[in-house]
């Protein structure tokens, strides 16, 4: 028993250390998000660990007793997602964004042809070429304008018109200040599009970015639900293409997945309800903060990538440029002070990626000038510890959720009551 107590004490100490770091951290990582108590209640609901095999083509006779109740969640999720994204087929059974990419490649890609991808040198996700190599899928890079951080549409359209061997375009970018513009691509009927919107899914749901599904019928929208879409980790697949729906439905589950995380899907349903209520305002705030922070940094002699004279970003991301030899040194300073940004040494930027999706969710949105000053100090005066820590201590007080639904009706309510009872004993 003492051994168990020791292990529990060790785990508590680890958690408390992280809890303190998180309380002081200035959250500027573009790949992480805030998840509300309203949304998280699905995680420890009675749905955790329950099985359902299949979705539209589900074989009821082979499923566990009780799966009918889980099917209601999948149908409800489809209903909510249809309202947000306009797709007839909405599937949340994939476990993560990367898991979704793998399942899509296994399901839709003909290995006798080739696909064009956004590769890592153009901000593409590093997993995509590795997965293609493992699956034996032939691929080439989508042409890219590194200076503008945008697809080179002229060169892409030349490739499309001159190469009959292309079966899909796969957009899968982690780094982007302006998403691919589908209207500039001269797509043909025999080419499909896989559009990974993991980074921008919340902005599409909030209607501040165009919905790729409205561009053509032979397109699949995929993404992870934990960046600008403020939810727990889950993979999302959406399409209006009947041929794709038939392939995806059975292959996702039960062919390639058996134990889907139905409790995560319940949490995503709660997130979609949040987005139906707050999504437009929240998404507008993300774009406002991106451009306001970029503007203030530029005024403070920090070099920031721009789309044009008016805009630094259409997404939650902005990019600071510094001399290449300073990147590692400054990254160490950001890490030391608990500022969660990402460093980049790429063809399109030497410096740092900043994400503002969490800031836009908090009351911290009212303190963007102080945030700009903090970043300026770390880049230009990293040894000015007193002023830096003063700003951090002040900003960290404003991590309060501005978009809250106070409707706790699952197990968290009983957990809360149990905690109170234990405290009173």
C-alpha positions as CSV (number, residue, x, y, z in Angstrom):
1,X,0.0,0.0,0.0
2,X,2.9,2.4,0.9
3,X,4.3,1.7,-2.6
4,X,1.1,2.7,-4.2
5,X,1.0,5.9,-2.1
6,X,4.5,6.7,-3.2
7,X,3.7,6.3,-6.8
8,X,0.6,8.4,-6.5
9,X,2.6,11.1,-4.7
10,X,5.1,11.0,-7.6
11,X,2.4,11.4,-10.2
12,X,0.8,14.2,-8.3
13,X,4.1,16.0,-8.1
14,X,4.6,15.6,-11.9
15,X,1.0,17.0,-12.5
16,X,1.5,19.9,-10.1
17,X,4.7,20.9,-11.8
18,X,2.9,21.0,-15.2
19,X,-0.1,22.7,-13.7
20,X,2.1,25.6,-12.5
21,X,3.8,25.8,-15.8
22,X,0.5,25.9,-17.6
23,X,-0.8,28.6,-15.3
24,X,2.1,30.9,-16.2
25,X,2.6,29.9,-19.8
26,X,1.7,32.4,-22.5
27,X,0.0,30.2,-25.1
28,X,1.2,31.0,-28.6
29,X,1.6,27.5,-30.0
30,X,-0.5,27.2,-33.2
31,X,-1.1,23.5,-32.7
32,X,-2.7,23.6,-29.2
33,X,-6.0,24.9,-28.1
34,X,-8.2,25.6,-25.0
35,X,-11.0,23.1,-24.4
36,X,-13.8,24.2,-22.1
37,X,-15.2,22.2,-19.2
38,X,-18.5,22.1,-21.2
39,X,-16.7,20.2,-23.9
40,X,-14.5,18.0,-21.7
41,X,-17.4,16.5,-19.9
42,X,-17.8,14.0,-22.8
43,X,-14.4,12.5,-22.1
44,X,-15.3,10.9,-18.8
45,X,-19.0,10.2,-19.7
46,X,-20.5,6.7,-19.7
47,X,-19.6,6.5,-23.4
48,X,-15.9,6.0,-22.7
49,X,-14.6,2.6,-23.9
50,X,-17.9,1.5,-25.6
51,X,-17.8,-0.2,-29.0
52,X,-19.7,0.4,-32.2
53,X,-18.7,-1.2,-35.5
54,X,-19.6,0.7,-38.6
55,X,-21.6,3.8,-39.4
56,X,-23.9,4.1,-42.4
57,X,-23.3,0.5,-43.5
58,X,-23.4,-0.9,-40.0
59,X,-24.1,-4.6,-39.6
60,X,-26.5,-4.5,-36.5
61,X,-26.4,-8.3,-36.1
62,X,-22.6,-8.3,-35.6
63,X,-22.5,-5.3,-33.2
64,X,-22.5,-5.4,-29.4
65,X,-25.8,-4.9,-27.6
66,X,-26.1,-1.3,-26.7
67,X,-24.5,0.0,-29.9
68,X,-27.8,1.4,-31.1
69,X,-27.4,4.1,-28.5
70,X,-23.9,4.9,-29.8
71,X,-25.2,5.1,-33.3
72,X,-27.4,8.0,-32.2
73,X,-24.3,10.0,-31.3
74,X,-22.8,9.4,-34.8
75,X,-26.1,10.5,-36.4
76,X,-26.3,13.6,-34.1
77,X,-22.6,14.5,-34.9
78,X,-23.4,14.3,-38.6
79,X,-26.4,16.6,-38.1
80,X,-24.3,19.2,-36.2
81,X,-21.4,19.0,-38.7
82,X,-23.8,19.4,-41.7
83,X,-25.0,22.7,-40.2
84,X,-21.4,23.9,-39.7
85,X,-19.7,22.6,-42.9
86,X,-22.6,21.8,-45.3
87,X,-21.5,18.2,-46.0
88,X,-24.0,15.3,-46.3
89,X,-21.3,12.9,-44.9
90,X,-19.5,13.8,-41.7
91,X,-17.4,11.2,-39.9
92,X,-15.6,11.6,-36.6
93,X,-14.5,8.0,-36.1
94,X,-10.8,8.6,-36.9
95,X,-8.7,9.0,-33.8
96,X,-6.4,12.0,-34.8
97,X,-5.6,14.2,-37.7
98,X,-2.6,12.0,-38.7
99,X,-4.6,8.9,-38.3
100,X,-7.2,10.5,-40.7
101,X,-4.5,11.2,-43.3
102,X,-3.3,7.6,-43.1
103,X,-6.9,6.2,-43.5
104,X,-7.6,8.5,-46.4
105,X,-4.5,7.4,-48.2
106,X,-5.3,3.7,-47.7
107,X,-8.9,4.2,-48.9
108,X,-8.9,6.6,-51.8
109,X,-5.5,6.5,-53.5
110,X,-4.8,4.3,-56.6
111,X,-1.1,3.3,-56.4
112,X,-0.9,3.0,-60.2
113,X,-1.2,6.8,-60.4
114,X,0.4,9.6,-58.5
115,X,-0.7,12.5,-56.2
116,X,0.6,16.0,-55.8
117,X,1.2,17.0,-52.1
118,X,2.2,20.1,-50.1
119,X,5.5,18.8,-48.9
120,X,7.3,19.9,-45.7
121,X,9.5,22.5,-47.5
122,X,6.2,24.4,-48.3
123,X,4.8,24.1,-44.8
124,X,3.3,20.7,-45.4
125,X,2.9,18.2,-42.6
126,X,6.0,16.0,-42.2
127,X,3.9,12.8,-41.9
128,X,2.4,13.0,-45.4
129,X,5.5,12.0,-47.6
130,X,6.5,9.4,-45.0
131,X,3.1,7.8,-45.1
132,X,3.1,7.9,-49.0
133,X,6.5,6.2,-49.0
134,X,5.3,3.5,-46.5
135,X,2.1,2.8,-48.6
136,X,4.0,2.8,-51.9
137,X,2.1,5.8,-53.2
138,X,3.9,7.9,-55.9
139,X,3.9,11.6,-55.2
140,X,5.3,14.9,-56.4
141,X,5.3,18.4,-54.8
142,X,2.7,21.0,-55.4
143,X,4.5,24.1,-56.7
144,X,4.9,26.8,-54.0
145,X,5.8,30.5,-53.7
146,X,8.1,30.6,-50.7
147,X,8.3,34.4,-50.5
148,X,4.5,34.8,-50.4
149,X,3.9,31.5,-48.4
150,X,1.3,30.5,-51.0
151,X,0.6,27.9,-53.6
152,X,2.1,28.8,-57.0
153,X,-1.1,28.5,-58.9
154,X,0.3,29.1,-62.4
155,X,2.8,26.3,-62.1
156,X,0.2,24.0,-60.5
157,X,-2.3,24.5,-63.3
158,X,0.4,23.8,-65.8
159,X,1.1,20.5,-64.1
160,X,-2.6,19.6,-63.9
161,X,-3.1,20.3,-67.6
162,X,0.0,18.4,-68.8
163,X,0.0,15.3,-66.6
164,X,-2.7,12.7,-67.0
165,X,-1.2,10.5,-64.3
166,X,-2.4,12.8,-61.4
167,X,-5.3,11.3,-59.4
168,X,-5.4,13.7,-56.4
169,X,-4.2,17.0,-55.0
170,X,-3.5,16.6,-51.3
171,X,-3.3,19.9,-49.4
172,X,-1.9,19.2,-45.9
173,X,-0.2,22.4,-44.5
174,X,0.8,23.0,-40.9
175,X,2.3,26.4,-41.7
176,X,0.0,28.9,-43.5
177,X,-1.0,32.5,-43.3
178,X,-3.2,32.2,-46.4
179,X,-5.0,28.9,-47.1
180,X,-5.0,27.4,-50.6
181,X,-7.5,29.3,-52.8
182,X,-9.6,26.6,-54.6
183,X,-11.0,29.1,-57.1
184,X,-7.5,29.6,-58.6
185,X,-7.0,25.9,-59.4
186,X,-8.2,24.6,-62.8
187,X,-9.3,21.2,-61.6
188,X,-10.5,18.5,-64.0
189,X,-13.2,15.9,-63.4
190,X,-10.7,13.0,-63.2
191,X,-8.7,14.6,-60.3
192,X,-9.9,14.7,-56.7
193,X,-8.9,17.0,-53.9
194,X,-8.0,16.0,-50.3
195,X,-8.0,19.2,-48.2
196,X,-6.6,18.9,-44.7
197,X,-8.0,21.8,-42.8
198,X,-6.6,20.8,-39.4
199,X,-5.2,24.3,-38.8
200,X,-8.2,26.2,-40.1
201,X,-11.2,24.0,-39.3
202,X,-12.6,26.4,-36.7
203,X,-12.2,29.4,-39.1
204,X,-14.1,27.5,-41.8
205,X,-16.8,26.5,-39.3
206,X,-16.9,30.2,-38.2
207,X,-17.4,31.3,-41.9
208,X,-14.4,33.6,-42.0
209,X,-12.6,31.4,-44.5
210,X,-14.1,29.8,-47.6
211,X,-15.4,26.3,-47.3
212,X,-13.5,24.0,-49.7
213,X,-16.5,21.7,-50.0
214,X,-18.3,24.4,-51.9
215,X,-15.7,24.5,-54.7
216,X,-16.4,21.1,-56.3
217,X,-17.9,17.7,-55.7
218,X,-14.8,15.6,-56.0
219,X,-13.3,16.8,-52.7
220,X,-12.8,15.4,-49.2
221,X,-12.4,17.8,-46.3
222,X,-10.4,16.3,-43.4
223,X,-8.9,17.7,-40.2
224,X,-8.0,17.4,-36.6
225,X,-10.5,19.0,-34.1
226,X,-8.0,20.5,-31.7
227,X,-6.5,23.7,-33.1
228,X,-8.7,26.6,-34.3
229,X,-11.6,24.2,-33.7
230,X,-11.5,24.2,-29.9
231,X,-12.2,20.5,-29.1
232,X,-10.6,17.3,-27.8
233,X,-8.4,15.3,-30.2
234,X,-10.5,13.7,-33.0
235,X,-10.2,13.2,-36.7
236,X,-12.8,14.6,-39.1
237,X,-13.8,13.5,-42.6
238,X,-16.5,15.2,-44.7
239,X,-17.6,15.0,-48.4
240,X,-20.6,15.2,-50.7
241,X,-19.2,12.7,-53.2
242,X,-21.2,9.5,-53.2
243,X,-18.3,7.4,-54.5
244,X,-16.0,8.6,-51.8
245,X,-18.7,8.1,-49.1
246,X,-19.0,4.4,-50.1
247,X,-15.3,3.8,-49.8
248,X,-14.8,5.8,-46.6
249,X,-17.7,4.4,-44.6
250,X,-16.6,0.8,-44.3
251,X,-12.9,1.4,-44.5
252,X,-12.7,3.8,-41.6
253,X,-14.6,1.3,-39.5
254,X,-14.8,-1.7,-39.2
255,X,-12.1,-2.4,-41.9
256,X,-9.2,-0.2,-40.5
257,X,-10.6,0.8,-37.1
258,X,-12.5,-1.2,-34.5
259,X,-12.5,0.7,-31.2
260,X,-13.4,4.2,-32.1
261,X,-13.4,6.8,-29.2
262,X,-17.1,7.5,-28.9
263,X,-16.5,9.6,-25.8
264,X,-14.3,11.9,-27.8
265,X,-17.0,12.2,-30.5
266,X,-19.4,13.2,-27.7
267,X,-17.0,16.0,-26.8
268,X,-16.7,17.0,-30.4
269,X,-20.5,17.3,-30.5
270,X,-20.4,19.6,-27.5
271,X,-17.7,21.6,-29.3
272,X,-19.9,21.9,-32.4
273,X,-22.7,23.2,-30.2
274,X,-20.2,25.8,-28.9
275,X,-19.2,26.7,-32.4
276,X,-22.8,27.1,-33.5
277,X,-23.3,29.6,-30.7
278,X,-19.9,31.4,-30.7
279,X,-18.1,30.3,-33.8
280,X,-18.5,33.4,-36.0
281,X,-17.4,35.8,-33.2
282,X,-14.5,33.6,-32.1
283,X,-13.2,33.2,-35.6
284,X,-13.4,36.9,-36.3
285,X,-11.5,37.5,-33.1
286,X,-8.7,35.1,-34.2
287,X,-8.2,37.0,-37.5
288,X,-8.3,40.3,-35.7
289,X,-5.7,39.3,-33.1
290,X,-3.4,37.8,-35.8
291,X,-3.3,41.1,-37.7
292,X,-3.3,43.4,-34.7
293,X,-0.4,41.5,-33.2
294,X,1.5,41.5,-36.5
295,X,0.9,45.2,-36.9
296,X,2.1,46.1,-33.4
297,X,5.2,43.9,-33.7
298,X,6.1,45.5,-37.1
299,X,5.8,48.9,-35.5
300,X,8.2,47.7,-32.8
301,X,10.9,46.9,-35.4
302,X,10.1,43.2,-35.5
303,X,10.0,41.7,-39.0
304,X,6.7,39.9,-39.6
305,X,5.7,38.1,-42.8
306,X,2.8,39.8,-44.7
307,X,0.3,38.7,-47.3
308,X,-0.1,42.2,-48.6
309,X,0.0,45.8,-47.4
310,X,-3.2,45.3,-45.3
311,X,-2.9,41.8,-44.0
312,X,-0.4,39.8,-42.0
313,X,-2.6,36.7,-41.9
314,X,-5.9,35.2,-42.8
315,X,-5.5,32.5,-40.2
316,X,-4.5,32.1,-36.6
317,X,-0.8,32.1,-37.5
318,X,1.8,34.9,-37.9
319,X,5.5,34.5,-38.6
320,X,8.4,36.5,-37.1
321,X,11.6,36.6,-39.1
322,X,15.1,36.9,-37.5
323,X,18.6,36.2,-38.7
324,X,19.1,32.4,-39.0
325,X,22.0,32.4,-36.6
326,X,19.7,33.9,-33.9
327,X,16.9,31.4,-34.1
328,X,18.2,28.8,-31.6
329,X,19.3,31.4,-29.1
330,X,16.0,33.3,-29.1
331,X,14.0,30.0,-29.0
332,X,15.9,29.1,-25.8
333,X,14.8,32.5,-24.4
334,X,11.2,32.0,-25.3
335,X,11.3,28.5,-23.7
336,X,13.0,29.9,-20.6
337,X,10.2,32.4,-20.1
338,X,7.4,29.9,-20.9
339,X,6.2,31.4,-24.2
340,X,5.0,28.4,-26.3
341,X,5.9,29.3,-29.8
342,X,7.5,27.2,-32.5
343,X,10.8,27.9,-34.2
344,X,11.2,27.6,-38.0
345,X,14.3,27.3,-40.2
346,X,12.7,26.8,-43.7
347,X,12.7,28.1,-47.2
348,X,9.9,30.5,-46.4
349,X,11.0,31.8,-42.9
350,X,13.8,31.7,-40.4
351,X,12.3,32.6,-37.1
352,X,9.1,31.7,-35.3
353,X,5.5,30.6,-35.8
354,X,2.9,32.2,-33.5
355,X,-0.6,31.0,-33.1
356,X,-3.3,33.2,-31.5
357,X,-6.3,30.9,-31.2
358,X,-6.0,30.5,-27.5
359,X,-5.4,34.2,-26.9
360,X,-8.6,35.0,-28.9
361,X,-10.6,32.7,-26.6
362,X,-9.3,34.5,-23.4
363,X,-9.7,37.9,-21.9
364,X,-6.1,38.2,-22.9
365,X,-7.5,39.5,-26.2
366,X,-7.8,42.9,-24.5
367,X,-4.1,43.0,-23.8
368,X,-2.5,42.6,-27.3
369,X,-0.2,45.7,-26.9
370,X,1.3,44.1,-23.8
371,X,1.7,40.8,-25.6
372,X,3.5,42.5,-28.5
373,X,5.8,44.3,-26.0
374,X,6.6,41.0,-24.3
375,X,7.6,39.4,-27.7
376,X,9.6,42.5,-28.6
377,X,11.5,42.4,-25.3
378,X,12.4,38.7,-25.6
379,X,13.7,39.3,-29.2
380,X,15.5,42.6,-28.6
381,X,16.2,42.6,-24.8
382,X,16.1,39.0,-23.5
383,X,18.1,39.8,-20.4
384,X,15.5,42.3,-19.2
385,X,14.0,39.7,-16.8
386,X,12.2,42.1,-14.5
387,X,10.1,43.7,-17.2
388,X,9.5,40.4,-19.0
389,X,8.3,38.5,-15.9
390,X,6.2,41.5,-14.9
391,X,4.3,41.3,-18.2
392,X,4.0,37.5,-18.0
393,X,2.6,37.6,-14.5
394,X,0.0,40.2,-15.6
395,X,-1.0,38.5,-18.8
396,X,-1.4,35.1,-17.3
397,X,-4.2,36.5,-15.1
398,X,-6.4,36.8,-18.1
399,X,-6.8,33.1,-19.1
400,X,-10.5,33.2,-18.5
401,X,-12.9,31.8,-21.2
402,X,-15.0,34.4,-23.0
403,X,-17.1,31.8,-24.8
404,X,-18.7,29.6,-22.1
405,X,-21.7,27.4,-22.0
406,X,-22.4,26.6,-18.4
407,X,-24.3,23.4,-18.9
408,X,-22.6,20.5,-17.1
409,X,-24.9,17.5,-17.3
410,X,-22.6,14.4,-17.6
411,X,-20.3,12.8,-15.1
412,X,-18.4,16.0,-14.3
413,X,-21.4,17.2,-12.3
414,X,-21.2,14.1,-10.0
415,X,-17.4,14.4,-9.9
416,X,-17.8,18.0,-8.7
417,X,-20.4,17.0,-6.1
418,X,-18.2,14.2,-4.9
419,X,-15.2,16.5,-4.5
420,X,-17.3,18.9,-2.3
421,X,-18.5,16.0,-0.2
422,X,-15.0,14.7,0.3
423,X,-13.8,18.2,1.3
424,X,-16.6,18.5,3.9
425,X,-15.7,15.1,5.5
